[in-house]
Amino acid sequence: MLYPIELRALIARSEEREGGSVAKPAGRRDDPSRKPVDVPRKPRSAPFRGTLSLPRPGGIESPTAGAPTEARNRIMGFMDGKRGLIVGIANERSFAYSIAESLHREGAECLFTHLPGDKMERRVRRSIDALGIEDPWLRPLNAGSDEDIENVFKEIGEEFGKIDFLVHSIAYADKDWLQPGKFTSTPREVFTQAMDISAYTYAAMANHAAPLMTEGGSMIALSYYGAEKAVPGYNVMGVAKAALEATTRYLALELGEKNVRVNCISGGPLRTMSAMAVGGFGEILDWVEEKAPLKRNIEGREVGDCAAFLLSGLASGMTGQCIYVDSGYATVGL
């Protein structure tokens, strides 16, 4: 804050430089020995009309550095120059589809897998076509086979050399046992298969993906609130998702020294193919819409955008976390 005397002195100096005059402040005496000092004025800078170039997350140099102005001025996504594998697209309602959509929009190159069989390949290919991705890299994968997992990553390594991210969006449990009141009697084979496909495969894929992340990387998996609280009908899948979240933390602990981050997203209920197998799923949707702070269910794109953030350098300090994208439902004691 300038007091009146200081303000008058400031105005006086300004007008003197402009060739004007002003009454001397009261109490100021003339000193003939003092000579006016000509302080050079800095020229005004022109308004900024170019493209602002921000440092890339993690100190990574922009892939267009040194390129012609036309290339530098194009709009770039924060995943430009990144490549990774997305496992789990079944159709356009899948969380994996929404994640691929967000990553593709931000400039990432997405590689895909599908369940073995021509029918599944056609279904997944239609979904990828809807994203506008031409000539996609798409390979069959039976996640229950160690050999299949190894071969997919081996082929990626031979063709591309490295990857930057991995999306694990698969889970499985026999729908006959995803009904309220049927957890206690879950057969051993149903229990172990759910744990194998839904949780173990994250560790198995990470084991092969991490060596390909030669410049660091990021991995995410998809979980649900039933991993933390008992949700009627979610049953053995809830146990498997709890194991998935624990797997996330242990992978993060081991892979952090290789600059590989591992996180998990707990998405709210969405009408995906797998979710519809859970008994009473419609009631879960209604309950969340009523009780969640946002008073609505989520959209797939919200999980997709969160995933793109976690997989990018924007989240370079985050690992071992389970992030909730559920309209705030997990924060409410109901």
NUTORSE-804062 format. One record per residue (C-alpha): residue in three letters; y, z, x; residue number from 1. Coordinates in steps of 0.02 Angstrom, whole numbers, padded with zeros to 5 digits. Each point is the difference from the previous one (the first is absolute). Example, Ala and Ser with C-alpha at 12.3 -4.5 7.8 and 13.67 -1.06 7.14 Angstrom:
2
residu->ALA | c2->-00225 | c3->00390 | c1->00615 | num->1
residu->SER | c2->00172 | c3->-00033 | c1->00069 | num->2
***
This chain:
334
residu->MET | c2->00000 | c3->00000 | c1->00000 | num->1
residu->LEU | c2->00174 | c3->-00045 | c1->00067 | num->2
residu->TYR | c2->00142 | c3->00123 | c1->-00029 | num->3
residu->PRO | c2->00173 | c3->-00069 | c1->-00047 | num->4
residu->ILE | c2->00073 | c3->00010 | c1->00177 | num->5
residu->GLU | c2->-00152 | c3->-00086 | c1->00075 | num->6
residu->LEU | c2->00004 | c3->-00133 | c1->-00134 | num->7
residu->ARG | c2->00184 | c3->-00038 | c1->00030 | num->8
residu->ALA | c2->-00031 | c3->-00014 | c1->00187 | num->9
residu->LEU | c2->-00145 | c3->-00119 | c1->-00030 | num->10
residu->ILE | c2->00107 | c3->-00110 | c1->-00113 | num->11
residu->ALA | c2->00140 | c3->00001 | c1->00128 | num->12
residu->ARG | c2->-00112 | c3->-00057 | c1->00141 | num->13
residu->SER | c2->-00071 | c3->-00136 | c1->-00110 | num->14
residu->GLU | c2->00170 | c3->-00068 | c1->-00050 | num->15
residu->GLU | c2->00063 | c3->00007 | c1->00179 | num->16
residu->ARG | c2->-00144 | c3->-00112 | c1->00054 | num->17
residu->GLU | c2->00042 | c3->-00120 | c1->-00142 | num->18
residu->GLY | c2->00184 | c3->-00006 | c1->00054 | num->19
residu->GLY | c2->00065 | c3->00106 | c1->-00141 | num->20
residu->SER | c2->00092 | c3->00166 | c1->00006 | num->21
residu->VAL | c2->-00021 | c3->00167 | c1->-00080 | num->22
residu->ALA | c2->00096 | c3->00161 | c1->-00002 | num->23
residu->LYS | c2->-00053 | c3->00119 | c1->00137 | num->24
residu->PRO | c2->-00096 | c3->00152 | c1->-00058 | num->25
residu->ALA | c2->00107 | c3->00155 | c1->-00009 | num->26
residu->GLY | c2->00005 | c3->00100 | c1->00161 | num->27
residu->ARG | c2->-00045 | c3->-00145 | c1->00113 | num->28
residu->ARG | c2->00117 | c3->-00021 | c1->00149 | num->29
residu->ASP | c2->00037 | c3->-00164 | c1->00088 | num->30
residu->ASP | c2->-00067 | c3->-00008 | c1->00176 | num->31
residu->PRO | c2->00080 | c3->-00142 | c1->00100 | num->32
residu->SER | c2->-00136 | c3->00012 | c1->00132 | num->33
residu->ARG | c2->-00134 | c3->-00047 | c1->-00125 | num->34
residu->LYS | c2->-00036 | c3->-00185 | c1->-00018 | num->35
residu->PRO | c2->-00088 | c3->-00078 | c1->-00147 | num->36
residu->VAL | c2->-00179 | c3->-00045 | c1->00035 | num->37
residu->ASP | c2->-00062 | c3->-00166 | c1->-00065 | num->38
residu->VAL | c2->-00176 | c3->00034 | c1->-00065 | num->39
residu->PRO | c2->-00096 | c3->-00163 | c1->-00025 | num->40
residu->ARG | c2->-00069 | c3->-00019 | c1->-00174 | num->41
residu->LYS | c2->-00178 | c3->-00057 | c1->-00027 | num->42
residu->PRO | c2->-00015 | c3->-00160 | c1->-00102 | num->43
residu->ARG | c2->-00076 | c3->00021 | c1->-00172 | num->44
residu->SER | c2->-00179 | c3->-00055 | c1->-00009 | num->45
residu->ALA | c2->-00044 | c3->-00132 | c1->-00128 | num->46
residu->PRO | c2->-00103 | c3->00054 | c1->-00151 | num->47
residu->PHE | c2->-00187 | c3->-00003 | c1->00035 | num->48
residu->ARG | c2->-00076 | c3->-00152 | c1->-00085 | num->49
residu->GLY | c2->-00162 | c3->-00022 | c1->00096 | num->50
residu->THR | c2->-00175 | c3->00070 | c1->-00015 | num->51
residu->LEU | c2->-00024 | c3->00180 | c1->00052 | num->52
residu->SER | c2->-00145 | c3->00017 | c1->00119 | num->53
residu->LEU | c2->-00076 | c3->00174 | c1->-00004 | num->54
residu->PRO | c2->-00118 | c3->00067 | c1->00133 | num->55
residu->ARG | c2->-00180 | c3->-00026 | c1->-00053 | num->56
residu->PRO | c2->-00098 | c3->00159 | c1->-00038 | num->57
residu->GLY | c2->-00087 | c3->00077 | c1->00149 | num->58
residu->GLY | c2->00109 | c3->-00093 | c1->00123 | num->59
residu->ILE | c2->-00094 | c3->-00163 | c1->-00025 | num->60
residu->GLU | c2->00103 | c3->-00151 | c1->00044 | num->61
residu->SER | c2->00032 | c3->-00123 | c1->-00139 | num->62
residu->PRO | c2->-00116 | c3->-00150 | c1->00010 | num->63
residu->THR | c2->00154 | c3->-00112 | c1->-00018 | num->64
residu->ALA | c2->00093 | c3->00074 | c1->00149 | num->65
residu->GLY | c2->00068 | c3->-00143 | c1->00103 | num->66
residu->ALA | c2->-00037 | c3->-00125 | c1->-00137 | num->67
residu->PRO | c2->00131 | c3->-00120 | c1->-00069 | num->68
residu->THR | c2->00130 | c3->00074 | c1->-00118 | num->69
residu->GLU | c2->-00079 | c3->-00083 | c1->-00151 | num->70
residu->ALA | c2->-00164 | c3->00091 | c1->00032 | num->71
residu->ARG | c2->00084 | c3->00167 | c1->00032 | num->72
residu->ASN | c2->00105 | c3->-00008 | c1->-00158 | num->73
residu->ARG | c2->-00145 | c3->-00027 | c1->-00119 | num->74
residu->ILE | c2->-00049 | c3->00149 | c1->-00105 | num->75
residu->MET | c2->-00142 | c3->00095 | c1->00083 | num->76
residu->GLY | c2->-00118 | c3->00124 | c1->-00078 | num->77
residu->PHE | c2->-00040 | c3->00163 | c1->00088 | num->78
residu->MET | c2->-00181 | c3->-00057 | c1->00025 | num->79
residu->ASP | c2->00045 | c3->-00165 | c1->00082 | num->80
residu->GLY | c2->-00119 | c3->-00040 | c1->00142 | num->81
residu->LYS | c2->-00131 | c3->00125 | c1->-00059 | num->82
residu->ARG | c2->-00179 | c3->-00042 | c1->-00044 | num->83
residu->GLY | c2->-00136 | c3->00105 | c1->-00079 | num->84
residu->LEU | c2->-00154 | c3->00012 | c1->-00109 | num->85
residu->ILE | c2->-00001 | c3->00047 | c1->-00184 | num->86
residu->VAL | c2->-00167 | c3->00057 | c1->-00070 | num->87
residu->GLY | c2->-00021 | c3->00025 | c1->-00186 | num->88
residu->ILE | c2->00084 | c3->-00135 | c1->-00105 | num->89
residu->ALA | c2->-00102 | c3->-00025 | c1->-00158 | num->90
residu->ASN | c2->00132 | c3->-00078 | c1->-00112 | num->91
residu->GLU | c2->00187 | c3->00002 | c1->-00031 | num->92
residu->ARG | c2->-00007 | c3->00177 | c1->-00070 | num->93
residu->SER | c2->-00070 | c3->00073 | c1->00161 | num->94
residu->PHE | c2->00106 | c3->00116 | c1->00105 | num->95
residu->ALA | c2->-00051 | c3->-00110 | c1->00146 | num->96
residu->TYR | c2->00079 | c3->-00150 | c1->-00086 | num->97
residu->SER | c2->00165 | c3->00092 | c1->-00022 | num->98
residu->ILE | c2->-00005 | c3->00052 | c1->00182 | num->99
residu->ALA | c2->-00033 | c3->-00179 | c1->00055 | num->100
residu->GLU | c2->00144 | c3->-00058 | c1->-00109 | num->101
residu->SER | c2->00122 | c3->00121 | c1->00082 | num->102
residu->LEU | c2->-00062 | c3->-00036 | c1->00176 | num->103
residu->HIS | c2->00009 | c3->-00188 | c1->-00027 | num->104
residu->ARG | c2->00176 | c3->00015 | c1->-00069 | num->105
residu->GLU | c2->00053 | c3->00094 | c1->00157 | num->106
residu->GLY | c2->-00070 | c3->-00134 | c1->00115 | num->107
residu->ALA | c2->-00172 | c3->00068 | c1->00047 | num->108
residu->GLU | c2->-00150 | c3->-00113 | c1->00028 | num->109
residu->CYS | c2->-00140 | c3->00068 | c1->-00108 | num->110
residu->LEU | c2->-00186 | c3->-00025 | c1->00031 | num->111
residu->PHE | c2->-00123 | c3->00034 | c1->-00141 | num->112
residu->THR | c2->-00181 | c3->00039 | c1->-00041 | num->113
residu->HIS | c2->-00101 | c3->-00016 | c1->-00159 | num->114
residu->LEU | c2->-00166 | c3->00066 | c1->-00061 | num->115
residu->PRO | c2->-00143 | c3->-00119 | c1->00043 | num->116
residu->GLY | c2->-00033 | c3->-00138 | c1->-00125 | num->117
residu->ASP | c2->00085 | c3->-00159 | c1->-00060 | num->118
residu->LYS | c2->00062 | c3->00080 | c1->-00161 | num->119
residu->MET | c2->00090 | c3->00140 | c1->00093 | num->120
residu->GLU | c2->00072 | c3->-00122 | c1->00125 | num->121
residu->ARG | c2->00073 | c3->-00107 | c1->-00139 | num->122
residu->ARG | c2->00073 | c3->00152 | c1->-00086 | num->123
residu->VAL | c2->00084 | c3->00066 | c1->00157 | num->124
residu->ARG | c2->00059 | c3->-00172 | c1->00051 | num->125
residu->ARG | c2->00087 | c3->-00022 | c1->-00169 | num->126
residu->SER | c2->00091 | c3->00164 | c1->00028 | num->127
residu->ILE | c2->00054 | c3->-00052 | c1->00175 | num->128
residu->ASP | c2->00059 | c3->-00168 | c1->-00067 | num->129
residu->ALA | c2->00110 | c3->00094 | c1->-00123 | num->130
residu->LEU | c2->00086 | c3->00080 | c1->00149 | num->131
residu->GLY | c2->00050 | c3->-00171 | c1->00064 | num->132
residu->ILE | c2->-00102 | c3->00018 | c1->00160 | num->133
residu->GLU | c2->-00065 | c3->-00168 | c1->00058 | num->134
residu->ASP | c2->-00165 | c3->-00021 | c1->00091 | num->135
residu->PRO | c2->-00037 | c3->00188 | c1->00009 | num->136
residu->TRP | c2->-00120 | c3->00081 | c1->00122 | num->137
residu->LEU | c2->-00137 | c3->00061 | c1->-00117 | num->138
residu->ARG | c2->-00173 | c3->00063 | c1->00049 | num->139
residu->PRO | c2->-00146 | c3->00084 | c1->-00093 | num->140
residu->LEU | c2->-00026 | c3->00185 | c1->00034 | num->141
residu->ASN | c2->-00132 | c3->00121 | c1->-00062 | num->142
residu->ALA | c2->00084 | c3->00164 | c1->00048 | num->143
residu->GLY | c2->-00168 | c3->00089 | c1->-00011 | num->144
residu->SER | c2->-00061 | c3->-00100 | c1->00150 | num->145
residu->ASP | c2->00050 | c3->00054 | c1->00175 | num->146
residu->GLU | c2->-00045 | c3->-00174 | c1->00061 | num->147
residu->ASP | c2->00117 | c3->-00082 | c1->-00125 | num->148
residu->ILE | c2->00144 | c3->00114 | c1->00048 | num->149
residu->GLU | c2->-00027 | c3->-00032 | c1->00185 | num->150
residu->ASN | c2->-00011 | c3->-00189 | c1->-00025 | num->151
residu->VAL | c2->00161 | c3->-00011 | c1->-00100 | num->152
residu->PHE | c2->00101 | c3->00089 | c1->00134 | num->153
residu->LYS | c2->-00087 | c3->-00095 | c1->00138 | num->154
residu->GLU | c2->00051 | c3->-00164 | c1->-00081 | num->155
residu->ILE | c2->00179 | c3->00062 | c1->-00021 | num->156
residu->GLY | c2->00006 | c3->00048 | c1->00184 | num->157
residu->GLU | c2->-00067 | c3->-00168 | c1->00056 | num->158
residu->GLU | c2->00120 | c3->-00098 | c1->-00109 | num->159
residu->PHE | c2->00160 | c3->00102 | c1->00010 | num->160
residu->GLY | c2->-00020 | c3->00118 | c1->00147 | num->161
residu->LYS | c2->00086 | c3->00146 | c1->-00084 | num->162
residu->ILE | c2->00055 | c3->00071 | c1->-00168 | num->163
residu->ASP | c2->00137 | c3->00121 | c1->-00051 | num->164
residu->PHE | c2->-00063 | c3->00079 | c1->-00160 | num->165
residu->LEU | c2->-00152 | c3->00038 | c1->-00109 | num->166
residu->VAL | c2->-00004 | c3->00031 | c1->-00187 | num->167
residu->HIS | c2->-00154 | c3->00090 | c1->-00068 | num->168
residu->SER | c2->-00001 | c3->-00013 | c1->-00189 | num->169
residu->ILE | c2->-00183 | c3->00013 | c1->-00050 | num->170
residu->ALA | c2->-00101 | c3->00132 | c1->-00090 | num->171
residu->TYR | c2->-00160 | c3->00005 | c1->-00101 | num->172
residu->ALA | c2->-00099 | c3->00117 | c1->-00109 | num->173
residu->ASP | c2->-00125 | c3->-00038 | c1->-00138 | num->174
residu->LYS | c2->00105 | c3->00000 | c1->-00159 | num->175
residu->ASP | c2->-00140 | c3->00086 | c1->-00097 | num->176
residu->TRP | c2->00043 | c3->00157 | c1->00097 | num->177
residu->LEU | c2->00189 | c3->-00013 | c1->-00022 | num->178
residu->GLN | c2->-00002 | c3->00085 | c1->-00169 | num->179
residu->PRO | c2->00060 | c3->00175 | c1->-00048 | num->180
residu->GLY | c2->-00138 | c3->00129 | c1->00017 | num->181
residu->LYS | c2->-00112 | c3->-00103 | c1->00115 | num->182
residu->PHE | c2->00049 | c3->00060 | c1->00173 | num->183
residu->THR | c2->-00125 | c3->00142 | c1->00023 | num->184
residu->SER | c2->-00148 | c3->-00115 | c1->-00031 | num->185
residu->THR | c2->00060 | c3->-00141 | c1->00115 | num->186
residu->PRO | c2->-00153 | c3->-00072 | c1->00091 | num->187
residu->ARG | c2->-00006 | c3->00006 | c1->00189 | num->188
residu->GLU | c2->00004 | c3->-00189 | c1->00020 | num->189
residu->VAL | c2->00154 | c3->-00016 | c1->-00112 | num->190
residu->PHE | c2->00088 | c3->00138 | c1->00096 | num->191
residu->THR | c2->-00039 | c3->-00069 | c1->00172 | num->192
residu->GLN | c2->00045 | c3->-00179 | c1->-00048 | num->193
residu->ALA | c2->00169 | c3->00056 | c1->-00066 | num->194
residu->MET | c2->00035 | c3->00092 | c1->00163 | num->195
residu->ASP | c2->-00060 | c3->-00146 | c1->00105 | num->196
residu->ILE | c2->00102 | c3->-00139 | c1->-00081 | num->197
residu->SER | c2->00153 | c3->00102 | c1->-00048 | num->198
residu->ALA | c2->00025 | c3->00107 | c1->00156 | num->199
residu->TYR | c2->-00114 | c3->-00042 | c1->00146 | num->200
residu->THR | c2->00051 | c3->-00183 | c1->00001 | num->201
residu->TYR | c2->00179 | c3->00049 | c1->00043 | num->202
residu->ALA | c2->-00062 | c3->00080 | c1->00161 | num->203
residu->ALA | c2->-00118 | c3->-00146 | c1->00033 | num->204
residu->MET | c2->00137 | c3->-00129 | c1->-00019 | num->205
residu->ALA | c2->00123 | c3->00103 | c1->00101 | num->206
residu->ASN | c2->-00127 | c3->00006 | c1->00141 | num->207
residu->HIS | c2->00004 | c3->-00190 | c1->00013 | num->208
residu->ALA | c2->00182 | c3->-00027 | c1->-00046 | num->209
residu->ALA | c2->00079 | c3->00121 | c1->00124 | num->210
residu->PRO | c2->-00054 | c3->-00096 | c1->00157 | num->211
residu->LEU | c2->00085 | c3->-00154 | c1->-00073 | num->212
residu->MET | c2->00164 | c3->00094 | c1->-00020 | num->213
residu->THR | c2->00047 | c3->-00027 | c1->00181 | num->214
residu->GLU | c2->00186 | c3->00023 | c1->-00034 | num->215
residu->GLY | c2->-00022 | c3->00145 | c1->-00120 | num->216
residu->GLY | c2->-00031 | c3->-00013 | c1->-00185 | num->217
residu->SER | c2->-00017 | c3->00084 | c1->-00168 | num->218
residu->MET | c2->-00139 | c3->00028 | c1->-00127 | num->219
residu->ILE | c2->00004 | c3->00057 | c1->-00181 | num->220
residu->ALA | c2->-00129 | c3->00044 | c1->-00132 | num->221
residu->LEU | c2->00018 | c3->00027 | c1->-00187 | num->222
residu->SER | c2->-00039 | c3->00168 | c1->-00081 | num->223
residu->TYR | c2->00034 | c3->00087 | c1->-00166 | num->224
residu->TYR | c2->00051 | c3->00172 | c1->-00064 | num->225
residu->GLY | c2->-00181 | c3->00035 | c1->-00047 | num->226
residu->ALA | c2->-00029 | c3->00034 | c1->00185 | num->227
residu->GLU | c2->00109 | c3->00155 | c1->-00013 | num->228
residu->LYS | c2->-00028 | c3->00059 | c1->-00179 | num->229
residu->ALA | c2->-00152 | c3->-00013 | c1->-00113 | num->230
residu->VAL | c2->00035 | c3->-00144 | c1->-00120 | num->231
residu->PRO | c2->-00126 | c3->-00012 | c1->-00144 | num->232
residu->GLY | c2->-00111 | c3->-00152 | c1->00023 | num->233
residu->TYR | c2->00055 | c3->-00037 | c1->00178 | num->234
residu->ASN | c2->-00147 | c3->00103 | c1->00064 | num->235
residu->VAL | c2->-00084 | c3->-00061 | c1->00159 | num->236
residu->MET | c2->00142 | c3->-00121 | c1->00033 | num->237
residu->GLY | c2->00117 | c3->00148 | c1->00015 | num->238
residu->VAL | c2->-00113 | c3->00075 | c1->00133 | num->239
residu->ALA | c2->-00005 | c3->-00166 | c1->00092 | num->240
residu->LYS | c2->00189 | c3->-00017 | c1->-00007 | num->241
residu->ALA | c2->00019 | c3->00176 | c1->00070 | num->242
residu->ALA | c2->-00111 | c3->-00055 | c1->00144 | num->243
residu->LEU | c2->00108 | c3->-00156 | c1->00020 | num->244
residu->GLU | c2->00158 | c3->00105 | c1->00017 | num->245
residu->ALA | c2->-00084 | c3->00112 | c1->00129 | num->246
residu->THR | c2->-00059 | c3->-00156 | c1->00092 | num->247
residu->THR | c2->00181 | c3->-00057 | c1->00006 | num->248
residu->ARG | c2->00053 | c3->00158 | c1->00089 | num->249
residu->TYR | c2->-00139 | c3->-00005 | c1->00129 | num->250
residu->LEU | c2->00028 | c3->-00184 | c1->00036 | num->251
residu->ALA | c2->00185 | c3->00034 | c1->00022 | num->252
residu->LEU | c2->-00039 | c3->00139 | c1->00124 | num->253
residu->GLU | c2->-00111 | c3->-00109 | c1->00108 | num->254
residu->LEU | c2->00093 | c3->-00165 | c1->-00009 | num->255
residu->GLY | c2->00176 | c3->00067 | c1->00022 | num->256
residu->GLU | c2->-00010 | c3->-00008 | c1->00190 | num->257
residu->LYS | c2->-00032 | c3->-00187 | c1->-00019 | num->258
residu->ASN | c2->00159 | c3->-00017 | c1->-00104 | num->259
residu->VAL | c2->-00103 | c3->-00034 | c1->-00155 | num->260
residu->ARG | c2->00059 | c3->00089 | c1->-00157 | num->261
residu->VAL | c2->-00117 | c3->00041 | c1->-00145 | num->262
residu->ASN | c2->00061 | c3->00047 | c1->-00173 | num->263
residu->CYS | c2->-00055 | c3->00004 | c1->-00180 | num->264
residu->ILE | c2->00086 | c3->-00037 | c1->-00166 | num->265
residu->SER | c2->-00047 | c3->00099 | c1->-00155 | num->266
residu->GLY | c2->00047 | c3->-00120 | c1->-00139 | num->267
residu->GLY | c2->00019 | c3->00049 | c1->-00181 | num->268
residu->PRO | c2->-00121 | c3->-00068 | c1->-00130 | num->269
residu->LEU | c2->00009 | c3->-00188 | c1->-00023 | num->270
residu->ARG | c2->-00107 | c3->-00116 | c1->-00106 | num->271
residu->THR | c2->-00101 | c3->-00070 | c1->00144 | num->272
residu->MET | c2->-00180 | c3->-00060 | c1->-00014 | num->273
residu->SER | c2->-00068 | c3->00157 | c1->00084 | num->274
residu->ALA | c2->00110 | c3->00121 | c1->-00097 | num->275
residu->MET | c2->-00060 | c3->-00065 | c1->-00167 | num->276
residu->ALA | c2->-00176 | c3->00060 | c1->00046 | num->277
residu->VAL | c2->00060 | c3->00181 | c1->-00010 | num->278
residu->GLY | c2->-00039 | c3->00080 | c1->-00168 | num->279
residu->GLY | c2->00156 | c3->00050 | c1->-00098 | num->280
residu->PHE | c2->00115 | c3->-00103 | c1->00111 | num->281
residu->GLY | c2->00114 | c3->-00047 | c1->-00145 | num->282
residu->GLU | c2->00030 | c3->00185 | c1->-00034 | num->283
residu->ILE | c2->00045 | c3->00026 | c1->00183 | num->284
residu->LEU | c2->00132 | c3->-00137 | c1->-00012 | num->285
residu->ASP | c2->00074 | c3->00079 | c1->-00157 | num->286
residu->TRP | c2->00002 | c3->00173 | c1->00078 | num->287
residu->VAL | c2->00088 | c3->-00057 | c1->00158 | num->288
residu->GLU | c2->00129 | c3->-00097 | c1->-00100 | num->289
residu->GLU | c2->00039 | c3->00156 | c1->-00101 | num->290
residu->LYS | c2->00002 | c3->00128 | c1->00142 | num->291
residu->ALA | c2->00061 | c3->-00092 | c1->00156 | num->292
residu->PRO | c2->00184 | c3->00028 | c1->00045 | num->293
residu->LEU | c2->00036 | c3->-00187 | c1->-00017 | num->294
residu->LYS | c2->-00084 | c3->-00003 | c1->-00171 | num->295
residu->ARG | c2->-00096 | c3->-00158 | c1->00039 | num->296
residu->ASN | c2->-00149 | c3->-00065 | c1->00094 | num->297
residu->ILE | c2->00022 | c3->-00091 | c1->00164 | num->298
residu->GLU | c2->00001 | c3->-00186 | c1->00033 | num->299
residu->GLY | c2->-00109 | c3->-00080 | c1->00132 | num->300
residu->ARG | c2->00152 | c3->-00065 | c1->00095 | num->301
residu->GLU | c2->00056 | c3->00179 | c1->00032 | num->302
residu->VAL | c2->-00159 | c3->00036 | c1->00095 | num->303
residu->GLY | c2->00016 | c3->-00170 | c1->00085 | num->304
residu->ASP | c2->00175 | c3->00037 | c1->00062 | num->305
residu->CYS | c2->-00048 | c3->00173 | c1->00061 | num->306
residu->ALA | c2->-00147 | c3->-00077 | c1->00094 | num->307
residu->ALA | c2->00112 | c3->-00130 | c1->00081 | num->308
residu->PHE | c2->00116 | c3->00140 | c1->00057 | num->309
residu->LEU | c2->-00142 | c3->00103 | c1->00073 | num->310
residu->LEU | c2->-00073 | c3->-00150 | c1->00090 | num->311
residu->SER | c2->00168 | c3->-00047 | c1->00077 | num->312
residu->GLY | c2->00099 | c3->00072 | c1->00143 | num->313
residu->LEU | c2->00114 | c3->00081 | c1->-00129 | num->314
residu->ALA | c2->-00131 | c3->00138 | c1->-00014 | num->315
residu->SER | c2->-00029 | c3->00013 | c1->00188 | num->316
residu->GLY | c2->00004 | c3->00190 | c1->-00004 | num->317
residu->MET | c2->-00124 | c3->00022 | c1->-00143 | num->318
residu->THR | c2->-00187 | c3->00022 | c1->00022 | num->319
residu->GLY | c2->-00138 | c3->00104 | c1->-00077 | num->320
residu->GLN | c2->00094 | c3->00009 | c1->-00165 | num->321
residu->CYS | c2->-00051 | c3->-00024 | c1->-00180 | num->322
residu->ILE | c2->00151 | c3->-00070 | c1->-00093 | num->323
residu->TYR | c2->00007 | c3->00016 | c1->-00190 | num->324
residu->VAL | c2->00060 | c3->-00149 | c1->-00101 | num->325
residu->ASP | c2->-00032 | c3->00070 | c1->-00173 | num->326
residu->SER | c2->00166 | c3->00018 | c1->-00093 | num->327
residu->GLY | c2->00005 | c3->00178 | c1->00067 | num->328
residu->TYR | c2->-00152 | c3->00059 | c1->-00098 | num->329
residu->ALA | c2->-00077 | c3->00094 | c1->00148 | num->330
residu->THR | c2->00154 | c3->00113 | c1->00009 | num->331
residu->VAL | c2->-00020 | c3->00064 | c1->-00178 | num->332
residu->GLY | c2->-00108 | c3->00151 | c1->-00042 | num->333
residu->LEU | c2->-00079 | c3->-00079 | c1->-00153 | num->334
***
